[in-house]
Amino acid sequence: MSRPLKLTIQILVSGGVIAFLLWRIDVAQTIDILRESRWGYVAAALAIFIGTTWLMTWRWSALLAAKGVHEPFGWLLRLYFVSYAAGQVLPTAVGGDAVRIIEHSRRRPDARADAAGAVVMERILGSAGTLVLVAIGLAVAAGRYDGVRLLFILEFAFVAAMVVLGLLLFSRRLGNQLEARLFPLGRRIRVERPLKSLYWAMHEYRLRPGVLLAVLGVTVVSQLLRVIAIWLCGEAVGVDVSPIVYIILGPLLFLVQMIPFTLNGLGVREAFFVVFLGRFDVPADAAFAAGFLYFAVTIATSLPGGVILLWRSVRPAAPAQ
């Protein structure tokens, strides 16, 4: 699919979802709800999002260090914020990951596969941590809320897919079969060598189970903290539901945001709040307002990265020696 066609589809989908939301909500009532928001809750949510960026930078640093690639933590943190800013205009979080891979590969041209492998592995462990949170939420919600059976089915499907991915990544036998049968298929489009390098760079993490478990643990903690931030956004606009609901909502939202079918999740994020919270008798106006505040918090979290990019663009180039 060509890039212009993909962009056109994303714009149409975003427009359609936004039109659906405008039909579902009372815009004037939603604006009033936002005006009356308790901004202390929003400030706390923003503090959590910014603080957890340090945790996610640590897990990236740990994965790099496991491969013998040691970088200053401050540099990695700045690049993480830059990736957040880039993710606001590129397709989902994957666009931000691409920025980190490209920037780090420029800094470490001799370790491109390891640089890319660390980011991809971080994303995989992030998804695994999300599934752990969903499982916790469903276990707590079982028997308390109706209509979660479908979520159990989805969780089982995601976990099964993750197990298959784990076998493909860490099984030596399957790795050899991939190298013999699958990778040569990329020879015609000249991706066989980078694909093979990336795969084996990730495969080597099988020798670092302690690091993987530590990163997974930090992922669960950071995502749980961000679920609390989403709950604070709901509290700010008067959404009165149990925090348990957000333990289910948050991880599912994180998974939905990784699917690049709209521009930066525009509309889909708010629609998810409206549809999901609607199952718990939350009015559409309040649910939309909660989703909008969550979006505002993510935008505010990306501002440091935007400042860094702006500084790079206006900083005078060093004089030639």
C-alpha positions as CSV (number, residue, x, y, z in Angstrom):
1,M,0.0,0.0,0.0
2,S,1.4,3.4,-1.0
3,R,2.0,6.0,1.7
4,P,-0.5,8.6,0.2
5,L,-3.2,5.9,0.0
6,K,-2.5,4.8,3.6
7,L,-2.6,8.4,4.8
8,T,-5.9,8.9,3.0
9,I,-7.4,5.8,4.6
10,Q,-6.3,7.0,8.1
11,I,-7.8,10.4,7.5
12,L,-11.1,8.9,6.4
13,V,-11.2,6.5,9.4
14,S,-10.3,9.3,11.8
15,G,-13.0,11.6,10.2
16,G,-15.6,8.8,10.4
17,V,-14.8,8.1,14.1
18,I,-14.9,11.8,15.0
19,A,-18.2,12.2,13.2
20,F,-19.6,9.2,15.2
21,L,-18.4,10.7,18.5
22,L,-19.9,14.1,17.7
23,W,-23.2,12.4,17.0
24,R,-23.0,10.4,20.3
25,I,-22.1,13.3,22.6
26,D,-23.5,16.7,23.5
27,V,-20.6,19.0,22.6
28,A,-21.7,21.9,24.8
29,Q,-22.2,19.6,27.8
30,T,-18.8,18.0,27.2
31,I,-17.1,21.5,27.1
32,D,-18.8,22.4,30.4
33,I,-17.5,19.1,31.9
34,L,-14.0,19.9,30.8
35,R,-14.2,23.5,32.2
36,E,-15.2,22.1,35.6
37,S,-12.5,19.5,35.7
38,R,-10.5,19.2,38.8
39,W,-7.1,20.1,37.4
40,G,-5.2,18.8,40.4
41,Y,-6.0,15.3,39.3
42,V,-4.8,16.1,35.7
43,A,-1.5,17.5,37.1
44,A,-1.0,14.3,39.1
45,A,-1.7,12.2,36.0
46,L,0.8,14.3,34.0
47,A,3.4,13.8,36.8
48,I,2.9,10.1,36.6
49,F,3.3,10.0,32.8
50,I,6.5,12.0,32.9
51,G,7.9,10.0,35.9
52,T,7.2,6.7,34.3
53,T,9.3,7.8,31.3
54,W,12.3,7.4,33.5
55,L,11.3,3.8,34.2
56,M,10.8,3.0,30.5
57,T,14.2,4.6,29.7
58,W,15.7,2.3,32.3
59,R,14.3,-0.8,30.7
60,W,15.7,0.3,27.3
61,S,19.1,1.0,29.0
62,A,19.0,-2.4,30.6
63,L,18.3,-4.2,27.3
64,L,21.2,-2.3,25.6
65,A,23.6,-3.0,28.5
66,A,22.8,-6.7,28.3
67,K,24.2,-6.6,24.7
68,G,27.3,-4.6,25.8
69,V,26.0,-1.3,24.5
70,H,26.3,1.3,27.3
71,E,24.9,4.8,26.8
72,P,24.5,7.8,29.1
73,F,21.1,7.6,30.8
74,G,20.4,11.3,30.1
75,W,21.0,10.8,26.4
76,L,18.6,7.9,26.3
77,L,16.0,9.8,28.3
78,R,16.1,12.8,25.9
79,L,15.8,10.5,22.9
80,Y,12.8,8.8,24.6
81,F,11.1,12.2,24.9
82,V,11.9,12.9,21.3
83,S,10.3,9.7,20.3
84,Y,7.2,10.7,22.2
85,A,7.0,13.9,20.2
86,A,7.6,12.1,16.9
87,G,4.9,9.6,17.9
88,Q,2.3,12.5,17.8
89,V,2.8,12.9,14.1
90,L,3.9,9.4,13.0
91,P,1.7,6.3,13.0
92,T,1.2,5.2,16.7
93,A,4.0,4.4,19.1
94,V,5.7,2.4,16.3
95,G,6.7,5.7,14.7
96,G,8.4,6.8,17.9
97,D,10.3,3.5,18.1
98,A,11.5,4.0,14.5
99,V,12.9,7.4,15.5
100,R,14.8,5.8,18.4
101,I,16.2,3.0,16.2
102,I,17.4,5.5,13.5
103,E,18.9,8.0,16.0
104,H,20.7,5.3,17.9
105,S,22.0,3.6,14.7
106,R,23.5,6.9,13.7
107,R,25.3,7.1,17.0
108,R,26.3,3.4,16.9
109,P,26.7,2.4,13.3
110,D,28.7,-0.7,14.4
111,A,25.8,-1.9,16.6
112,R,22.8,-1.3,14.4
113,A,21.3,-4.7,14.9
114,D,21.7,-4.5,18.7
115,A,20.2,-1.0,18.8
116,A,17.2,-2.1,16.8
117,G,16.8,-5.4,18.7
118,A,16.7,-3.6,22.0
119,V,13.9,-1.3,20.9
120,V,11.9,-4.1,19.4
121,M,12.4,-6.4,22.4
122,E,11.3,-3.5,24.6
123,R,8.1,-3.2,22.6
124,I,7.5,-7.0,22.8
125,L,8.0,-7.0,26.6
126,G,5.8,-3.9,26.8
127,S,3.0,-5.9,25.1
128,A,3.6,-8.9,27.4
129,G,3.4,-6.6,30.4
130,T,0.1,-5.2,29.1
131,L,-1.3,-8.8,28.8
132,V,-0.2,-9.4,32.4
133,L,-2.2,-6.4,33.5
134,V,-5.2,-7.4,31.5
135,A,-5.1,-10.9,33.1
136,I,-4.9,-9.3,36.6
137,G,-7.8,-7.0,35.8
138,L,-10.0,-9.8,34.4
139,A,-9.2,-12.0,37.4
140,V,-10.3,-9.3,39.8
141,A,-13.4,-8.4,37.7
142,A,-14.6,-12.0,37.3
143,G,-17.9,-12.4,39.1
144,R,-18.2,-8.6,39.7
145,Y,-19.0,-7.4,36.2
146,D,-21.0,-8.9,33.4
147,G,-19.9,-9.0,29.8
148,V,-16.2,-9.7,30.4
149,R,-16.3,-13.2,28.8
150,L,-15.3,-11.8,25.4
151,L,-12.3,-10.1,27.0
152,F,-11.2,-13.5,28.4
153,I,-11.3,-14.9,24.8
154,L,-9.3,-11.9,23.5
155,E,-6.8,-12.3,26.3
156,F,-6.4,-16.0,25.6
157,A,-5.8,-15.2,21.9
158,F,-3.2,-12.5,22.6
159,V,-1.4,-14.7,25.1
160,A,-1.4,-17.6,22.6
161,A,0.1,-15.2,20.0
162,M,2.7,-14.1,22.5
163,V,3.7,-17.7,23.3
164,V,4.1,-18.4,19.6
165,L,6.2,-15.2,19.1
166,G,8.4,-16.3,22.1
167,L,9.0,-19.7,20.6
168,L,9.9,-18.1,17.3
169,L,12.3,-15.7,19.0
170,F,14.1,-17.9,21.5
171,S,13.9,-21.5,20.1
172,R,17.2,-22.4,18.5
173,R,15.6,-25.0,16.3
174,L,13.0,-22.7,14.9
175,G,15.6,-20.0,14.5
176,N,17.6,-22.2,12.2
177,Q,14.5,-23.1,10.2
178,L,13.7,-19.4,9.8
179,E,17.2,-18.7,8.6
180,A,17.0,-21.6,6.1
181,R,13.5,-21.0,4.8
182,L,12.0,-17.6,5.6
183,F,14.9,-15.2,5.5
184,P,15.9,-16.0,1.9
185,L,12.5,-14.8,0.8
186,G,13.6,-11.3,1.6
187,R,16.6,-11.5,-0.8
188,R,14.6,-10.1,-3.7
189,I,13.8,-6.9,-1.8
190,R,17.2,-6.8,-0.2
191,V,16.1,-7.1,3.4
192,E,17.5,-10.6,4.1
193,R,20.7,-9.4,5.7
194,P,19.2,-6.7,8.0
195,L,16.3,-9.0,8.9
196,K,18.6,-11.8,9.8
197,S,20.8,-9.5,11.9
198,L,17.9,-8.2,13.8
199,Y,16.5,-11.6,14.5
200,W,19.7,-13.0,15.9
201,A,20.3,-9.9,17.9
202,M,16.9,-10.5,19.6
203,H,17.5,-14.2,19.8
204,E,20.6,-13.7,22.0
205,Y,18.4,-12.3,24.8
206,R,17.5,-16.0,25.5
207,L,20.8,-16.0,27.4
208,R,19.7,-13.1,29.6
209,P,16.5,-14.3,31.3
210,G,17.2,-12.2,34.4
211,V,17.3,-9.0,32.4
212,L,14.1,-10.0,30.5
213,L,12.3,-10.7,33.8
214,A,13.5,-7.4,35.3
215,V,12.4,-5.4,32.3
216,L,9.0,-7.2,32.3
217,G,8.6,-6.4,36.0
218,V,9.4,-2.7,35.4
219,T,7.0,-2.7,32.5
220,V,4.1,-4.0,34.6
221,V,4.9,-1.4,37.3
222,S,5.1,1.5,34.9
223,Q,1.9,0.5,33.1
224,L,0.1,0.1,36.3
225,L,1.1,3.6,37.3
226,R,-0.2,4.9,34.0
227,V,-3.5,3.1,34.5
228,I,-3.7,5.1,37.8
229,A,-3.1,8.2,35.7
230,I,-6.0,7.3,33.4
231,W,-8.1,6.8,36.5
232,L,-7.1,10.3,37.7
233,C,-8.3,11.7,34.3
234,G,-11.6,10.0,34.9
235,E,-11.9,11.3,38.4
236,A,-11.1,14.8,37.2
237,V,-14.3,14.9,35.2
238,G,-16.4,13.1,37.7
239,V,-16.5,9.6,36.2
240,D,-17.5,7.5,39.2
241,V,-16.4,3.9,38.6
242,S,-14.1,1.5,40.5
243,P,-10.4,1.6,39.8
244,I,-10.8,-2.1,38.8
245,V,-12.5,-0.9,35.6
246,Y,-9.5,1.1,34.7
247,I,-7.2,-1.9,35.3
248,I,-9.1,-3.5,32.4
249,L,-9.5,-0.4,30.3
250,G,-5.9,0.8,30.5
251,P,-4.1,-2.2,29.1
252,L,-6.7,-2.7,26.4
253,L,-6.3,1.0,25.4
254,F,-2.5,0.5,25.3
255,L,-3.0,-2.4,22.8
256,V,-5.5,-0.5,20.7
257,Q,-3.2,2.5,20.4
258,M,-0.6,0.3,18.8
259,I,-2.8,-0.4,15.8
260,P,-2.1,2.3,13.1
261,F,-5.5,2.6,11.5
262,T,-5.9,6.3,12.4
263,L,-3.7,9.4,12.7
264,N,-2.1,9.1,16.1
265,G,-5.2,7.2,17.4
266,L,-7.3,10.3,16.7
267,G,-10.9,9.6,17.6
268,V,-10.3,5.9,18.3
269,R,-8.9,6.7,21.7
270,E,-11.9,8.8,22.7
271,A,-14.3,6.3,21.1
272,F,-12.8,3.5,23.2
273,F,-13.5,5.5,26.3
274,V,-17.1,6.2,25.3
275,V,-17.8,2.6,24.3
276,F,-16.0,0.9,27.1
277,L,-17.1,3.2,30.0
278,G,-20.6,3.1,28.5
279,R,-20.8,-0.5,29.5
280,F,-20.5,0.7,33.1
281,D,-23.3,3.3,32.8
282,V,-20.9,6.3,32.3
283,P,-22.5,9.0,30.2
284,A,-20.9,9.5,26.8
285,D,-20.1,13.2,27.5
286,A,-18.1,12.3,30.6
287,A,-16.4,9.4,29.0
288,F,-15.4,11.5,26.1
289,A,-14.1,14.2,28.4
290,A,-12.0,11.6,30.3
291,G,-10.5,10.4,27.0
292,F,-9.8,13.9,25.9
293,L,-7.9,14.7,29.2
294,Y,-5.9,11.5,28.7
295,F,-5.0,12.7,25.2
296,A,-4.0,16.1,26.6
297,V,-1.8,14.4,29.2
298,T,0.0,12.4,26.5
299,I,0.5,15.5,24.4
300,A,1.9,17.4,27.4
301,T,4.3,14.4,28.1
302,S,5.6,14.8,24.5
303,L,6.4,18.6,24.9
304,P,9.9,18.1,26.3
305,G,10.7,16.1,23.2
306,G,9.3,18.9,21.0
307,V,11.4,21.4,22.8
308,I,14.5,19.3,22.2
309,L,13.6,19.0,18.5
310,L,13.1,22.7,18.3
311,W,16.4,23.4,19.9
312,R,18.2,21.1,17.5
313,S,16.6,23.0,14.6
314,V,17.6,26.5,15.7
315,R,21.0,25.7,17.3
316,P,23.8,27.0,15.1
317,A,25.9,24.4,13.5
318,A,29.4,24.0,15.0
319,P,32.0,25.9,12.9
320,A,34.2,23.8,10.6
321,Q,37.7,23.2,11.9
